[in-house]
Amino acid sequence: MISVILCTYNRERYLYNVLHSIAAGTYRDYEIILVNNNSTDGTEAETKRFQQDHPHVAVRYCIELKQGLSHARNRGIQESRGDILVYVDDDALVSTEYLQTYAEFFQRTPQAQSAGGPILPRYDQCEEPQWMSHYTRLLVTGQLDLGSTEREFPKGAYPGGGNAAYRKIVFDQVGLFNPELGRKGNSLIGAEEKDLFDKMTSRGIRFYYLPTAILYHLIPPTKLTDDYFNRLTYSIGVSERYRTRQIGTKKYLSRIAKEAVKWGGTLVLWLGFSLRGQFAKGNKLVSFRQNVTRGLLGRPM
């Protein structure tokens, strides 16, 4: 059986629709674990509305009092009954083949311990801004698209946290999500998925890209503001500082060295955009790098 774990915090606007998209799929042997991480909106009411409209779907609702996405994700693991765990973001929709794809893949690929699928942005009541480029789109929307072929994730790449599946035994091998990382309330600290996949990689655990396990990530206008962009990119640097310093000083210094290399790449891209007259795209990339560096070095935004 598959346990779909949906962790939510104040997303009543999207909650019913993501639950409905799961229920509308072709696969039936699943349960939904809905973890409410201290929401103050109508999350509980929306959950009850879905349960009334879909009585055939096994939904277990719980409240995780410890604030933070990692706490909520870990609670989902503890509550789950399935041997395959699939995490779905609360501001998304999934394809009708979504769970069927995961179920068939893990059945025919016993050596695989984890997998993930495409994450495609859908703009909700807004259009993509002119400053958006391939690079900032990956950042702001979480876009992930490795094409139409099933394969292992390439070195250094891993599934997006909002569309990832694991055999439950993985967490016995590498531990749970790090509660020091991940979003807490309105904080944009992250890196808990990167931390987990790094641990998996160090143990030789393989993870695969499944092109038909599609998740559509809904992007509202609030995620396209300068304030959100600056807070998000600064938080990436802070997250990397937390993550690498927990591993050790050597890892942190190595990450700083990599940041210098990333600056070189950023300036090359800025020059390319500038030569094409796409100044907004290039300048946004420089802002991105500046904010990440400040967060990484512990400097104020």
C-alpha positions in Angstrom: 0.0 0.0 0.0 1.0 3.6 -0.6 0.8 6.2 2.1 0.4 9.7 0.6 1.8 12.2 3.1 0.5 15.7 2.8 1.9 18.2 5.2 0.0 21.5 5.3 0.2 25.0 6.9 -2.4 27.6 6.2 -3.2 26.5 2.6 -7.0 26.1 2.8 -7.2 27.8 -0.7 -5.5 24.8 -2.4 -6.1 21.9 0.0 -9.3 20.5 -1.3 -8.1 20.5 -4.9 -4.9 18.7 -4.3 -6.8 16.0 -2.3 -9.3 15.7 -5.1 -6.6 15.3 -7.7 -5.2 12.4 -5.7 -8.6 10.8 -5.4 -9.3 11.3 -9.1 -6.3 9.1 -10.0 -6.3 5.6 -11.4 -4.7 3.9 -8.4 -6.8 2.8 -5.4 -4.6 1.0 -2.8 -3.5 4.1 -0.9 -4.2 6.1 2.2 -3.8 9.8 2.8 -2.0 11.1 5.9 -2.9 14.7 6.3 -0.6 16.5 8.8 -1.8 19.9 9.9 1.2 21.8 11.3 -0.8 24.2 13.5 -2.7 26.0 10.7 -4.9 28.9 11.8 -7.1 28.9 8.7 -9.9 26.6 7.5 -7.6 23.5 7.0 -9.7 21.2 9.2 -13.0 22.3 7.6 -11.6 21.7 4.1 -10.3 18.3 5.2 -13.8 17.4 6.5 -15.4 18.6 3.3 -13.2 16.4 1.3 -13.9 13.4 3.5 -17.6 13.9 3.1 -17.3 14.2 -0.7 -15.0 11.2 -1.0 -16.0 8.7 1.7 -14.2 5.9 -0.2 -10.8 7.5 0.4 -8.9 6.6 3.6 -7.9 9.8 5.1 -6.2 10.1 8.5 -6.0 13.6 9.9 -3.5 14.6 12.6 -2.1 17.8 14.1 1.6 18.1 14.6 2.2 20.7 17.4 5.9 21.0 16.8 6.2 23.7 14.2 8.2 23.0 11.1 7.9 21.0 7.9 10.5 18.5 9.0 8.5 17.8 12.2 5.3 17.4 10.0 7.1 15.1 7.5 8.4 12.9 10.3 5.0 12.7 11.9 3.7 11.5 8.5 6.2 8.7 8.6 5.2 7.6 12.1 1.5 7.7 11.2 1.9 5.8 7.8 0.9 2.2 7.3 2.2 1.7 3.7 5.5 0.4 2.7 5.8 3.2 0.0 5.6 6.8 1.2 4.8 9.5 -1.3 5.1 13.2 -0.3 2.8 15.7 -2.1 3.0 19.4 -1.6 -0.2 21.1 -0.3 -0.2 23.8 -3.1 -0.2 21.4 -6.0 -2.1 19.1 -8.3 -1.1 15.6 -9.5 -1.7 13.7 -12.7 -4.2 10.9 -12.9 -1.3 8.4 -13.4 0.6 9.8 -10.4 0.2 7.0 -7.8 -0.1 4.3 -10.4 3.3 5.3 -11.8 4.9 5.0 -8.3 3.2 1.7 -7.5 4.2 0.0 -10.7 7.8 1.4 -10.6 8.5 0.1 -7.0 7.0 -3.3 -7.8 9.1 -3.9 -10.9 12.3 -2.2 -9.5 13.2 -3.9 -6.2 16.6 -2.3 -6.1 15.1 1.3 -6.1 14.6 2.9 -2.7 13.4 6.3 -3.8 12.0 8.2 -6.8 10.6 11.5 -7.9 8.8 13.0 -10.9 8.4 16.2 -12.8 7.4 19.4 -11.0 5.8 21.8 -13.5 4.7 25.3 -12.5 1.2 26.6 -13.0 0.7 30.3 -12.4 -2.4 31.0 -10.3 -4.1 34.4 -11.2 -0.8 35.8 -12.5 1.6 35.5 -15.4 5.3 34.7 -15.5 7.3 38.0 -14.9 9.8 39.3 -17.4 12.7 38.8 -15.0 12.1 35.0 -14.8 14.8 32.9 -16.5 15.4 29.2 -16.6 17.6 29.6 -13.5 15.2 31.7 -11.3 12.3 29.5 -12.4 14.0 26.5 -10.9 14.4 28.5 -7.7 11.0 30.2 -7.4 8.7 27.4 -8.7 10.7 24.3 -8.0 10.5 23.3 -11.6 12.0 19.9 -12.3 11.8 18.3 -15.8 14.4 15.8 -16.9 12.6 14.8 -20.0 10.4 11.8 -21.0 12.7 8.9 -20.2 12.7 7.0 -16.9 16.2 6.9 -15.5 18.3 7.4 -12.4 18.8 11.0 -11.3 22.1 12.3 -12.5 24.9 12.9 -10.0 24.2 15.9 -7.8 20.5 15.9 -8.7 17.6 14.6 -6.6 13.8 14.6 -6.4 12.0 17.7 -5.4 10.7 17.4 -1.8 7.1 18.1 -2.8 7.1 15.2 -5.3 9.2 12.4 -3.8 8.6 8.7 -2.9 10.5 6.4 -0.6 10.4 2.9 0.6 9.7 3.3 4.3 12.8 1.3 5.2 14.9 4.2 3.9 14.2 6.1 7.1 15.4 3.2 9.2 18.7 3.4 7.3 19.4 7.1 7.1 17.1 8.6 9.9 14.3 11.1 9.7 14.2 14.6 8.3 16.4 17.0 10.2 14.1 19.2 12.3 16.7 22.0 12.4 16.2 22.4 8.7 13.0 23.0 6.7 10.3 25.6 6.8 8.8 26.7 10.1 5.6 28.7 9.9 6.4 31.6 7.5 10.2 31.0 7.6 11.7 30.0 4.2 14.6 27.9 5.6 15.0 24.7 3.6 17.6 22.1 2.7 16.0 19.2 4.6 15.5 17.3 1.4 19.1 17.9 0.3 20.3 16.8 3.6 18.3 13.6 3.4 19.3 12.8 -0.2 23.0 13.4 0.6 22.7 10.8 3.4 21.1 8.4 1.0 23.8 9.0 -1.6 26.6 8.4 0.9 25.0 4.9 1.6 24.7 4.0 -2.1 20.9 4.4 -2.1 19.6 5.0 -5.7 16.8 7.2 -6.7 15.0 7.5 -10.0 13.2 10.0 -12.2 9.7 8.9 -13.3 8.4 11.2 -16.1 4.7 10.3 -15.7 4.6 11.0 -11.9 3.7 14.6 -12.7 3.0 17.3 -10.0 1.8 20.8 -11.0 3.0 23.4 -8.5 0.6 26.4 -8.2 2.4 29.7 -8.1 0.4 32.7 -6.7 1.3 36.4 -7.2 2.7 36.5 -3.6 5.6 34.3 -4.8 6.6 36.7 -7.5 7.2 39.8 -5.4 10.7 41.2 -4.7 10.2 40.7 -1.0 9.5 37.0 -1.4 12.4 36.5 -3.9 14.8 38.2 -1.5 13.7 36.3 1.5 13.7 33.0 -0.4 17.2 33.4 -1.8 18.7 34.7 1.5 17.1 31.7 3.2 18.9 29.3 0.8 22.2 30.7 2.0 21.2 30.4 5.6 20.0 26.9 5.1 23.3 25.9 3.5 25.2 27.5 6.4 23.1 25.5 8.9 23.3 22.3 6.9 27.0 22.3 6.2 28.1 23.5 9.6 26.2 20.6 11.2 28.4 18.3 9.1 31.6 20.0 10.0 33.9 23.0 9.4 35.5 21.4 6.4 32.1 21.0 4.7 31.2 24.6 5.4 34.4 25.9 4.0 34.0 23.7 0.9 30.5 25.2 0.4 32.0 28.7 0.6 34.5 27.8 -2.1 31.7 26.5 -4.3 29.9 29.8 -3.8 32.9 31.6 -5.3 32.6 29.3 -8.4 28.9 29.9 -8.6 29.6 33.7 -8.7 31.8 33.1 -11.8 28.9 31.3 -13.5 26.5 34.0 -12.4 28.6 36.8 -13.9 28.9 34.9 -17.2 25.1 34.4 -17.4 24.6 38.1 -16.5 26.9 39.1 -19.3 25.0 36.9 -21.7 21.6 38.2 -20.7 22.9 41.8 -20.9 24.3 41.3 -24.4 20.8 40.2 -25.5 19.2 43.2 -23.8 17.5 41.0 -21.1 18.7 43.1 -18.2 16.0 42.2 -15.9 16.8 38.5 -16.1 20.6 39.1 -15.6 20.1 41.5 -12.7 17.8 39.1 -10.9 20.4 36.4 -11.1 22.9 38.7 -9.5 20.4 39.6 -6.7 19.9 35.8 -6.2 23.6 35.2 -5.8 24.1 38.2 -3.5 21.4 37.1 -1.2 22.6 33.5 -1.1 26.1 34.6 -0.3 24.9 36.9 2.5 22.9 34.1 4.1 25.8 31.6 3.7 28.2 34.0 5.4 25.8 34.9 8.2 25.5 38.6 7.1 22.2 40.5 7.3 20.0 40.6 4.2 
